[in-house]
Amino acid sequence: MHPLATAYEDSTSSCRPGIISVVILVAVQSWSQFVIPFILIDDAALYPVSVGVVNLQSTQAQITTHYLAAGSIMSIIPVIILFLLLQRYIVGALTTGAVKG
């Protein structure tokens, strides 16, 4: 194997858990954006999930708590699936910096 290919494999294998952890954190943060889209977006079709869940709250005519609960659960399912699929990389990133020696 070429020396540059070996160096690339060594560096990416040690950086991969950290990079994947950053990707997960950025994905979760962008998934839960609320204030800026709530203020700036006028079209309801373009709202992110968090703003859509807030729109499920009760109105003066009726209380729709069950819709809010269902929307909240449905909005968190992709984040849980992402965590479960990439869990080993998160643990790897946390233990990489904690191992001494």
MARVOLO-439763 format. One record per residue: x, y, z of N, C-alpha, C, CB in turn. Coordinates in nm, 4 decimals, padded with zeros to 6 digits. Glycine has a CB too. Example, Ala and Ser with C-alpha at 12.3 -4.5 7.8 and 13.67 -1.06 7.14 Angstrom:
2
- 01.3190	-00.5690	00.7800	01.2300	-00.4500	00.7800	01.3200	-00.3300	00.7800	01.1308	-00.4473	00.9046
- 01.2850	-00.2250	00.7080	01.3670	-00.1060	00.7140	01.2900	00.0030	00.7870	01.4084	-00.0598	00.5725
//
This chain:
101
- 00.0837	-00.1172	00.0000	00.0000	00.0000	00.0000	00.0891	00.1248	00.0000	-00.0957	-00.0009	00.1217
- 00.0474	00.2256	-00.0704	00.1227	00.3493	-00.0818	00.1285	00.4193	00.0544	00.0594	00.4418	-00.1885
- 00.2424	00.4830	00.0866	00.2553	00.5488	00.2181	00.1510	00.6586	00.2416	00.3942	00.6085	00.2318
- 00.1133	00.7333	00.1365	00.0108	00.8360	00.1539	-00.1259	00.7746	00.1819	00.0034	00.9248	00.0301
- -00.1539	00.6615	00.1190	-00.2808	00.5930	00.1444	-00.2856	00.5418	00.2880	-00.3006	00.4763	00.0452
- -00.1729	00.4933	00.3373	-00.1661	00.4467	00.4759	-00.1850	00.5619	00.5729	-00.0326	00.3772	00.5027
- -00.1217	00.6739	00.5450	-00.1367	00.7918	00.6315	-00.2803	00.8418	00.6291	-00.0406	00.9043	00.5876
- -00.3433	00.8389	00.5118	-00.4828	00.8822	00.5002	-00.5743	00.7907	00.5806	-00.5267	00.8847	00.3528
- -00.5543	00.6608	00.5700	-00.6365	00.5649	00.6451	-00.6184	00.5827	00.7954	-00.6013	00.4209	00.6050
- -00.4939	00.6042	00.8388	-00.4692	00.6232	00.9822	-00.5352	00.7501	01.0340	-00.3191	00.6281	01.0100
- -00.5247	00.8576	00.9580	-00.5821	00.9841	01.0050	-00.7344	00.9821	01.0008	-00.5298	01.1000	00.9211
- -00.7925	00.9232	00.8972	-00.9389	00.9197	00.8916	-00.9983	00.8234	00.9924	-00.9848	00.8819	00.7531
- -00.9283	00.7161	01.0230	-00.9833	00.6219	01.1208	-00.9843	00.6825	01.2609	-00.9024	00.4914	01.1206
- -00.8901	00.7694	01.2910	-00.8906	00.8322	01.4234	-00.9828	00.9536	01.4291	-00.7494	00.8734	01.4622
- -01.0095	01.0163	01.3160	-01.0969	01.1348	01.3125	-01.2434	01.1013	01.2867	-01.0488	01.2303	01.2062
- -01.2704	00.9848	01.2348	-01.4065	00.9486	01.1944	-01.5089	00.9604	01.3074	-01.4075	00.8078	01.1413
- -01.4846	00.9093	01.4285	-01.5865	00.9241	01.5334	-01.6169	01.0699	01.5674	-01.5417	00.8520	01.6586
- -01.5171	01.1542	01.5704	-01.5392	01.2952	01.5997	-01.6172	01.3656	01.4908	-01.4081	01.3647	01.6203
- -01.5851	01.3354	01.3663	-01.6562	01.3972	01.2540	-01.8022	01.3528	01.2528	-01.5880	01.3614	01.1200
- -01.8275	01.2256	01.2764	-01.9648	01.1760	01.2770	-02.0427	01.2348	01.3940	-01.9666	01.0228	01.2836
- -01.9778	01.2530	01.5085	-02.0461	01.3156	01.6219	-02.0856	01.4597	01.5899	-01.9567	01.3121	01.7465
- -01.9979	01.5328	01.5237	-02.0303	01.6700	01.4845	-02.1452	01.6707	01.3846	-01.9068	01.7403	01.4246
- -02.1461	01.5780	01.2909	-02.2543	01.5687	01.1931	-02.3868	01.5411	01.2636	-02.2246	01.4584	01.0892
- -02.3857	01.4514	01.3617	-02.5084	01.4206	01.4362	-02.5562	01.5424	01.5123	-02.4858	01.3036	01.5330
- -02.4663	01.6126	01.5794	-02.5068	01.7305	01.6563	-02.5612	01.8411	01.5664	-02.3890	01.7833	01.7372
- -02.4995	01.8614	01.4516	-02.5483	01.9631	01.3579	-02.6841	01.9228	01.3013	-02.4470	01.9847	01.2432
- -02.7024	01.7945	01.2720	-02.8310	01.7486	01.2204	-02.9416	01.7675	01.3230	-02.8224	01.6022	01.1795
- -02.9145	01.7340	01.4484	-03.0152	01.7510	01.5533	-03.0445	01.8988	01.5749	-02.9683	01.6859	01.6850
- -02.9425	01.9822	01.5720	-02.9623	02.1259	01.5919	-03.0431	02.1864	01.4777	-02.8272	02.1975	01.6043
- -03.0135	02.1476	01.3557	-03.0895	02.2024	01.2433	-03.2310	02.1447	01.2390	-03.0170	02.1738	01.1111
- -03.2485	02.0229	01.2892	-03.3814	01.9622	01.2951	-03.4706	02.0371	01.3930	-03.3715	01.8145	01.3349
- -03.4104	02.0927	01.4968	-03.4903	02.1563	01.6007	-03.4910	02.3088	01.5907	-03.4393	02.1151	01.7360
- -03.4597	02.3645	01.4752	-03.4681	02.5089	01.4572	-03.6117	02.5552	01.4775	-03.4170	02.5498	01.3176
- -03.6301	02.6642	01.5485	-03.7659	02.7100	01.5732	-03.7836	02.8592	01.5490	-03.8054	02.6772	01.7137
- -03.7079	02.9410	01.6173	-03.7360	03.0843	01.6217	-03.7233	03.1508	01.4856	-03.6435	03.1517	01.7192
- -03.6136	03.1305	01.4168	-03.5907	03.1992	01.2899	-03.6938	03.1576	01.1835	-03.4486	03.1703	01.2397
- -03.7197	03.0273	01.1636	-03.8239	02.9934	01.0654	-03.9628	03.0406	01.1080	-03.8265	02.8434	01.0428
- -03.9911	03.0403	01.2372	-04.1222	03.0828	01.2856	-04.1470	03.2299	01.2543	-04.1339	03.0584	01.4362
- -04.0416	03.3092	01.2614	-04.0545	03.4532	01.2372	-04.0481	03.4858	01.0883	-03.9449	03.5295	01.3119
- -03.9575	03.4230	01.0151	-03.9288	03.4665	00.8788	-04.0090	03.3972	00.7687	-03.7862	03.4466	00.8522
- -04.0563	03.2751	00.7915	-04.1227	03.2008	00.6848	-04.2739	03.2226	00.6928	-04.0888	03.0499	00.6937
- -04.3321	03.2614	00.5798	-04.4756	03.2851	00.5738	-04.5537	03.1630	00.5250	-04.5040	03.4028	00.4839
- -04.4922	03.0834	00.4407	-04.5601	02.9680	00.3824	-04.5546	02.8496	00.4785	-04.4970	02.9303	00.2469
- -04.6681	02.7982	00.5181	-04.6736	02.6869	00.6137	-04.6123	02.5592	00.5571	-04.8177	02.6605	00.6548
- -04.6079	02.5449	00.4267	-04.5485	02.4258	00.3660	-04.3968	02.4226	00.3835	-04.5836	02.4196	00.2178
- -04.3353	02.5354	00.4120	-04.1899	02.5420	00.4272	-04.1440	02.5356	00.5724	-04.1382	02.6682	00.3644
- -04.2374	02.5299	00.6662	-04.2006	02.5255	00.8081	-04.1229	02.3980	00.8407	-04.3265	02.5345	00.8965
- -04.0238	02.4073	00.9291	-03.9589	02.2855	00.9790	-04.0528	02.2123	01.0752	-03.8244	02.3195	01.0497
- -04.0116	02.0951	01.1170	-04.0969	02.0100	01.1996	-04.1346	02.0774	01.3309	-04.0273	01.8780	01.2277
- -04.0410	02.1455	01.3943	-04.0694	02.2052	01.5249	-04.1786	02.3111	01.5167	-03.9430	02.2663	01.5831
- -04.1793	02.3900	01.4112	-04.2832	02.4914	01.3947	-04.4165	02.4237	01.3616	-04.2441	02.5929	01.2835
- -04.4127	02.3171	01.2845	-04.5346	02.2439	01.2542	-04.5976	02.1827	01.3778	-04.5063	02.1364	01.1536
- -04.5137	02.1343	01.4706	-04.5659	02.0769	01.5948	-04.6323	02.1851	01.6791	-04.4532	02.0082	01.6750
- -04.5751	02.3021	01.6834	-04.6353	02.4113	01.7601	-04.7707	02.4498	01.7001	-04.5409	02.5341	01.7634
- -04.7834	02.4400	01.5686	-04.9120	02.4705	01.5050	-05.0207	02.3696	01.5409	-04.8953	02.4751	01.3545
- -04.9819	02.2570	01.5992	-05.0802	02.1571	01.6416	-05.1396	02.1872	01.7789	-05.0165	02.0201	01.6431
- -05.0925	02.2919	01.8445	-05.1451	02.3271	01.9762	-05.2911	02.3657	01.9678	-05.0648	02.4409	02.0374
- -05.3498	02.3770	02.0845	-05.4940	02.4035	02.0898	-05.5271	02.5428	02.0367	-05.5456	02.3890	02.2336
- -05.6456	02.5528	01.9832	-05.6999	02.6806	01.9403	-05.8115	02.7179	02.0369	-05.7516	02.6746	01.7924
- -05.8782	02.8272	02.0128	-05.9869	02.8676	02.1010	-06.1078	02.7751	02.0863	-06.0274	03.0119	02.0720
- -06.1223	02.7130	01.9716	-06.2394	02.6300	01.9472	-06.2292	02.4928	02.0127	-06.2602	02.6139	01.7992
- -06.1100	02.4352	02.0140	-06.0967	02.3002	02.0686	-05.9558	02.2777	02.1209	-06.1314	02.1949	01.9623
- -05.9441	02.1809	02.2082	-05.8140	02.1434	02.2628	-05.7658	02.0210	02.1862	-05.8217	02.1149	02.4175
- -05.6481	02.0320	02.1256	-05.5951	01.9240	02.0421	-05.4647	01.8713	02.1003	-05.5732	01.9726	01.8975
- -05.4664	01.8355	02.2273	-05.3456	01.7868	02.2928	-05.2991	01.6555	02.2312	-05.3697	01.7691	02.4425
- -05.3894	01.5717	02.1912	-05.3510	01.4434	02.1322	-05.2777	01.4635	01.9999	-05.4747	01.3553	02.1109
- -05.3155	01.5644	01.9228	-05.2412	01.5939	01.7997	-05.1005	01.6439	01.8308	-05.3162	01.6979	01.7155
- -05.0897	01.7253	01.9332	-04.9587	01.7762	01.9739	-04.8681	01.6628	02.0208	-04.9741	01.8809	02.0852
- -04.9233	01.5699	02.0992	-04.8441	01.4558	02.1467	-04.8007	01.3668	02.0305	-04.9245	01.3735	02.2486
- -04.8920	01.3404	01.9386	-04.8580	01.2570	01.8228	-04.7538	01.3255	01.7344	-04.9842	01.2254	01.7405
- -04.7685	01.4549	01.7135	-04.6707	01.5279	01.6330	-04.5339	01.5322	01.6978	-04.7188	01.6682	01.6080
- -04.5311	01.5448	01.8290	-04.4030	01.5453	01.9009	-04.3327	01.4114	01.8887	-04.4243	01.5793	02.0483
- -04.4071	01.3037	01.9034	-04.3467	01.1701	01.8913	-04.2988	01.1458	01.7487	-04.4476	01.0606	01.9327
- -04.3783	01.1857	01.6518	-04.3374	01.1652	01.5124	-04.2157	01.2506	01.4758	-04.4538	01.1976	01.4180
- -04.2020	01.3663	01.5383	-04.0884	01.4517	01.5052	-03.9591	01.4028	01.5691	-04.1162	01.5939	01.5484
- -03.9674	01.3260	01.6759	-03.8460	01.2799	01.7421	-03.7978	01.1452	01.6894	-03.8692	01.2707	01.8908
- -03.8824	01.0738	01.6165	-03.8454	00.9414	01.5653	-03.7225	00.9465	01.4741	-03.9628	00.8806	01.4896
- -03.7097	01.0396	01.3772	-03.5884	01.0415	01.2937	-03.4598	01.0673	01.3733	-03.6024	01.1474	01.1864
- -03.4683	01.1481	01.4775	-03.3501	01.1754	01.5598	-03.3098	01.0501	01.6361	-03.3769	01.2919	01.6580
- -03.4064	00.9766	01.6876	-03.3764	00.8523	01.7592	-03.3162	00.7497	01.6645	-03.5034	00.7955	01.8255
- -03.3704	00.7378	01.5445	-03.3159	00.6439	01.4462	-03.1730	00.6825	01.4091	-03.4046	00.6396	01.3201
- -03.1470	00.8117	01.3889	-03.0121	00.8585	01.3586	-02.9160	00.8245	01.4718	-03.0124	01.0094	01.3331
- -02.9592	00.8441	01.5945	-02.8744	00.8108	01.7090	-02.8477	00.6612	01.7155	-02.9393	00.8582	01.8393
- -02.9500	00.5795	01.6981	-02.9312	00.4350	01.7071	-02.8397	00.3821	01.5969	-03.0657	00.3646	01.7006
- -02.8500	00.4393	01.4773	-02.7637	00.3947	01.3681	-02.6181	00.4352	01.3878	-02.8142	00.4500	01.2371
- -02.5959	00.5515	01.4474	-02.4595	00.6032	01.4605	-02.4094	00.6024	01.6049	-02.4525	00.7439	01.4055
- -02.4699	00.5210	01.6887	-02.4364	00.5177	01.8304	-02.2910	00.4778	01.8555	-02.5284	00.4222	01.9023
- -02.2396	00.3844	01.7811	-02.1018	00.3397	01.8054	-02.0009	00.4499	01.7759	-02.0701	00.2168	01.7204
- -02.0318	00.5366	01.6794	-01.9413	00.6470	01.6505	-01.9459	00.7529	01.7602	-01.9757	00.7095	01.5160
- -02.0623	00.7738	01.8172	-02.0725	00.8700	01.9274	-01.9913	00.8209	02.0462	-02.2203	00.8919	01.9683
- -02.0077	00.6947	02.0809	-01.9328	00.6381	02.1927	-01.7832	00.6385	02.1614	-01.9811	00.4945	02.2236
- -01.7483	00.6098	02.0377	-01.6078	00.6137	01.9972	-01.5478	00.7522	02.0086	-01.5935	00.5644	01.8560
- -01.6246	00.8542	01.9740	-01.5755	00.9914	01.9843	-01.5593	01.0329	02.1295	-01.6702	01.0875	01.9126
- -01.6479	00.9863	02.2137	-01.6384	01.0219	02.3553	-01.5216	00.9505	02.4229	-01.7691	00.9881	02.4273
- -01.4973	00.8274	02.3851	-01.3887	00.7515	02.4492	-01.2521	00.7823	02.3899	-01.4156	00.6032	02.4379
- -01.2464	00.8345	02.2684	-01.1173	00.8666	02.2081	-01.0420	00.9719	02.2881	-01.1366	00.9147	02.0655
- -01.1123	01.0739	02.3313	-01.0479	01.1787	02.4104	-01.0285	01.1422	02.5559	-01.1276	01.3036	02.4021
- -01.0972	01.0387	02.6018	-01.0898	01.0016	02.7430	-00.9840	00.8995	02.7729	-01.2202	00.9500	02.7885
- -00.9331	00.8306	02.6705	-00.8348	00.7247	02.6919	-00.6978	00.7869	02.7123	-00.8327	00.6256	02.5730
- -00.6322	00.7483	02.8196	-00.4997	00.8029	02.8507	-00.3942	00.7021	02.8079	-00.4862	00.8361	03.0028
- -00.2906	00.7540	02.7424	-00.1785	00.6688	02.7092	-00.1712	00.6312	02.5720	-00.1796	00.5525	02.7856
//
